[in-house]
Amino acid sequence: MSSGWTPDESSETLLAEKGWLQGTVVSAVAYGIDVALCFMCFHLFFRQMNRTNYKKHLLLLIFITTIFILSTLFMAALADFTQLAFIQYRNYPGGPNAFENTMFGIPVDNLGNVSGFLTMMLSDGLVVWRCMVIYRGCVVPMWIIMLFPGLMFAASFAMGIMFLLQVTSNSPYFSSTNINYTVPYLSLSLALNIIISIVIVLRLLTYRHRISKVLGSSYGTQYTSIAAMIVESAALYSAFSVAFLTLFLLKNPISAIFLQSFTQVQIIAMLLIVFRVAQGKGWSQDTMSRIMTSRPSVQAIRMGDLGYGSKTFPSSGFGAHQSYKIGEHESAEAAV
């Protein structure tokens, strides 16, 4: 193909534009996964709703609907802004990359930025909530466990507000400062998720060790398996964030692929946690008790063997080859 058709731009600029366009395609694919997960979660919670749990389920249904709306708004804004840069204003001096760097404050891009910010706050809030649920009943007071993550969440929220003001405002303060609030904003959110991912995995590994020691490795696997730890700790989002932030700080044009699909991948990680809760597989404050009562044994099992005091549970009375199961209505409600 003739090289004369190639735009008169540097190879770095062309690579950045390729990354942007390919990132938009990846984001569209991830959005399709988001939509499927939203409908699956909504269907499960709506089907399980009754008079005793409707308040909890209603909150989760509102959460899912909000995530769906934000995901759709972000995808629509990204698609429209990409269309403006590559089609409607393709002859803008410097090409689509220059258009993006100059026109980042137009209304359609602001819509995407606000949607992304709100999504990130909801995502960070969700992993903080799951951390609280998983550490409920710990011998260490909850406020001590959640103090540092709570402070980091507040700092991330503050930096997110500064980021939005910087990309949407013409204030002399933001135009004169050399501070790029994108980096501290994303770094705080990334650090928060990595820390919470680690503490959640450590807690689940501790549970796994205690359960295996007393009941055997076949018990409680739906709560303490590697897949469960990856989902519960939002490790997908943390790994994606590390890759993006590393490339972004190195000023690698490939970071554009991660940037455009960042929000949708974040929503996938969020909805996977919600989906586990809807299935009754999410860890809850009474999960340990339910696992313990699932063991078919003639003798009583002391919770003291697991480090939870000396409370005794009698034999469950199930057959030797049966495992404990709970209904969908009970499981989802217990995991909330």
Stockholm file with secondary structure:
# STOCKHOLM 1.0

chainA/1-336         MSSGWTPDESSETLLAEKGWLQGTVVSAVAYGIDVALCFMCFHLFFRQMNRTNYKKHLLLLIFITTIFILSTLFMAALADFTQLAFIQYRNYPGGPNAFENTMFGIPVDNLGNVSGFLTMMLSDGLVVWRCMVIYRGCVVPMWIIMLFPGLMFAASFAMGIMFLLQVTSNSPYFSSTNINYTVPYLSLSLALNIIISIVIVLRLLTYRHRISKVLGSSYGTQYTSIAAMIVESAALYSAFSVAFLTLFLLKNPISAIFLQSFTQVQIIAMLLIVFRVAQGKGWSQDTMSRIMTSRPSVQAIRMGDLGYGSKTFPSSGFGAHQSYKIGEHESAEAAV
#=GR chainA/1-336 SS CCGGGSCSCCHHHHHHHHHHHHHHHHHHHHHHHHHHHHHHHHHHHHHHCCTTTHHHHHHHHHHHHHHHHHHHHHHHHHHHHHHIIIIITTTSTTHHHHHHHHSTTSHHHHHHHHHHHHHHHHHHHHHHHHHHHHTTTCSSCHHHHHHHHHHHHHHHHHHHHHHHHHHHCCCHHHHHCCCCTHHHHHHHHHHHHHHHHHHHHHHHHHHHHHHHHHHCTTSSHHHHSHHHHHHHTTHHHHHHHHHHHHHHHTTCTTHHHHHHHHHHHHHHHHHHHHHHHHHTCSCCTTHHHHHHTTCCCSSCEEGGGGTSCSCEECCCCCCTTCCCCCCHHHHHHHHC
#=GC SS_cons         CCGGGSCSCCHHHHHHHHHHHHHHHHHHHHHHHHHHHHHHHHHHHHHHCCTTTHHHHHHHHHHHHHHHHHHHHHHHHHHHHHHIIIIITTTSTTHHHHHHHHSTTSHHHHHHHHHHHHHHHHHHHHHHHHHHHHTTTCSSCHHHHHHHHHHHHHHHHHHHHHHHHHHHCCCHHHHHCCCCTHHHHHHHHHHHHHHHHHHHHHHHHHHHHHHHHHHCTTSSHHHHSHHHHHHHTTHHHHHHHHHHHHHHHTTCTTHHHHHHHHHHHHHHHHHHHHHHHHHTCSCCTTHHHHHHTTCCCSSCEEGGGGTSCSCEECCCCCCTTCCCCCCHHHHHHHHC
//
